[in-house]
């Protein structure tokens, strides 16, 4: 799952001047579960939230918290069940609708997700995460104008949300506004200097502006922050080849393949780099693998023709 948008806050019991955890109450188990989740113990957190639900079956926090924890554990069916129950228990709780929408989006049900986010916005117009989420759903559905409007509203409501800024930057690039795109990603980086995705996205926008040096610098930073981003390695490899560094391109595409061997694009990109070095046999093997992984890719016919040419030359 993605980020936790709007977790239910911790519940504490106050005793005199002190704040103590009430471990034998639903509130105490919610508190304990959130502490376990913060440490990465999702199993323990889910068990604690389950106990909170047993103690108070009609209370919202346990359902919401367990739903979010199940989403974090990639148990989307379980998360959806919990968050659907949350909307039934508290139909006017905007956060319940927004959290269920997140799960629907994770499942690829973007139209349903957009409806749930809309419900959340109707209940609480100032809920920035609902505008952000609906923008993501609209973007996935290809409705870029609505996505742009929702991201802009999310930024207006929460100007320090780096995700909303970089998401809007992606949409601006898709609409051809490269300067606006770069400005949004730069703003996201200012808000969160360790936001690898914002560097990756700004690098892609800089490619479209033919600023290859700037793009390589951004992608290098993205890799430094998130070394397991196969996408960043792949794109930097393509750019290195464009700058004449075939050896560096091969190294980058090889790393991308190690990270995601079933991703087609790095195989094709590595083949191009190998061809530039005259490594015809190795290039042919890479193209064969590309076609196995992506037989219906728009470039597949051209790749097949290139492969035939290489095979003919080897005879």
C-alpha positions, 0 to 999 in steps of 0.5 A: 500500500501507499502512504497512510492518509489520515490515520485516526489519532491515538486515544489516551486516558487522562488521570489527574496530571498524567496521561496513562495508557489504558491497556485493557480498554479499546482506546488502550489497544488502539494506542498500543496498535498505533505504537506497534505499527509505527515500529513496523510490527503490522501483525502485532498492530492488527492483533491490537486493533482486533482486540479494540474492535472486540471490546467496542464493536461499534466504535470507529477507531478500531475499524479505521486503524485495522483497515489502514494496517491491513492496507499497509500489509497489502491485505486489500480485501481485509482493509476494504471490509474494515473500511466499508464497516467504518463507513457504515458505523459512521456515515458522516465521517469523511476520513472513513470514506477517504480511507476506503477510497485509498484502498479502492484506488490500490485495487485499480477501481478508480471510478469507485475511488473517485466517488468515495473521495467525492463523498468525503469532500462533500462531508468535509470540504477542507480535507486536503487528503480527499482532494489529493486522492481524488486527483490521483483517481482522476489522473489514473482515469485520464481526466487531466483537467479535473486532476489538475484542479483537485491537486491545486485545491489540495495544495491550497488547503495544505501548502506543505504537502510535497505529494500534491506538488509533485503529482500536479507537476506530473499532470502539468508535464502531461499537459505540455506545461514543462516549466510549471511541471519543473516548478512543482517538482522543485517545490516538492523537493524544497518541502521534502529534500529526501523525496526521491520521486520528486527528483525522478519526476523533475528529471523526466520533465527536464528530459523533455526540455532537452536539459540532459545534464540537469536530468541526469543530476536529478536521476542520480539524486533519485537513485541515491535516495532510493537505490531500488528504483528500477525506473530511475536506473532505466531512465538514467541509462537511456540518458547516459547513452544519449550523452555517449556513455554506453558503458555507463548506460549498460551498467545502469540498465543491468542494475534495473534488470537486477531489480526488476527482471520482468520489466521489459524496457531496460532490456531494450535500452541495454540492447541499444547500448550494447549495439553502440559498442558493436556487441551484436550477440549480446544485444540480440539476446536482450532484444529477444528477452524484451519481446518475450516480456512485451510482445505487444509493445508499440515498438515490438515490430521495429524491435523484431525487424532489428532482431532479424537484421542482427540474426542475418548479420550473424549468419 
